[in-house]
C-alpha cells in the first residue's frame, strides 16, 4: 500500500465512525418518535415500583381501581389529544367536567330521565366545544384565551344554576355500576368504564390512522394553509376536534357522578392539568401533527400509577403536582425540540 493510500484510509476512518454514530443516533430517534418505547419503559418501571412498595397493589380490586381512575383521565384527555394534534389547546376541559358533574344530577332531580338528561349534558358539552373551535379558527384568536374564558363562563353558569334551590337527583344504579371498580361487563369481572375506554381507544386509533378524517386532522396540524389549499375545510376540523373535546369532558363529568354517587363542586379541577399532562407524557407533540391517542392511553396509565404511588406513600398534593411538572419537562424535552412539520416542508 502506498503512503498516499495509507493516508486516505486513516483520514476516512474517523469520518466513517462519525457517520456510523450519527446513523445510530438517528435510528434511535426514529424509534422513539415512531413508537412509544419510552412510555412503555416508564410504565413498566412505575408499575414495578408500585407493586413492590405498596402492600396489596397486585390484588384484583386494586388493579381495577387504578384502571378505572386511568379511564376517567384517558376519556377526558381524548378530545384534548385531537385538539393538540391540530395545533390547539383546550383549557375548558376541567370546567366542562365540573359543569356536567353538577348539571346532570340537577336535571335528574327535576324529573328528567337519565336517558334524556345524560345525552343532553353530553350534547351541551359538544356544543360548547364546537363554539370554542369556531371562535378560535374563524377569528384566529388564541385557543388558550378562548377556552379558558369559555370554561369560566360555563362553570360559573352551571354553579349559579345549581345553587338556585334545585335539588340534585339520585344517580341511577346502572350509572354507579358502570363507573365502579367492582362493576361487571355482561357478567365478566371487568369494570364497564374500562371496557368503554378500550373501545374509545380502538375507535380513535382507527379513525386517526385509517380514515380520511384522520388524515385531515394530521394535515391540519402540519400546515393549515397547505391543508386549506388542498381542499380540506380546516374550520370543520377545528370545530369537530373541539366538539369531541367538549363531549368527552361532559361524559367524564357524568361518569364521576356515578363514581361518587353524587354531584361534587369542582370535580373537574384535577383534570385541568392532568388532561394535558397525559397527552404530553404520552409523547404527542405540542407543535401538532405528531402523536396519537394510543400514546395518551399510556400517558394516562403512567400518571395514574404515579399518583397511586405518591398517595400510597403519604405524599401530598404539592409533591404530586411537582412530579407531574417534572415528567412534562422530561417528555417535552424529548418530543418538543423538533420544528413544526410545516417548517420542514
Protein Blocks (a to p, Z undefined) as FASTA:
>chain_A
ZZklmmmmmmmmmmmmmmmmmmmmmmmmmmmmmpcklmmmmmmmmmmmmmmmmghklpmk
lmmmmmmmmmmmmmmmmmmmmmmmnopacfklmmmmmmmmmmmmmmmmnopafklmmmmm
mmmmmmmmmmmmmmmmmnopafklmmmmmmmmmmmmmmmmmmnopacddddfklmmmmpm
kbceehiacdfklmmmmmmmmmmmmmmmmcmklmmmmmmmmommlmmmnopafklmmmmm
mmmmmmmmmmmmmmmmmmnopacehklmmmmmmmmmmmmmnopafkgoiacfklmmmmmm
mmmmmmmmmmmnopafklmmmmmmmmmmmmmmmmmmpccfklmZZ
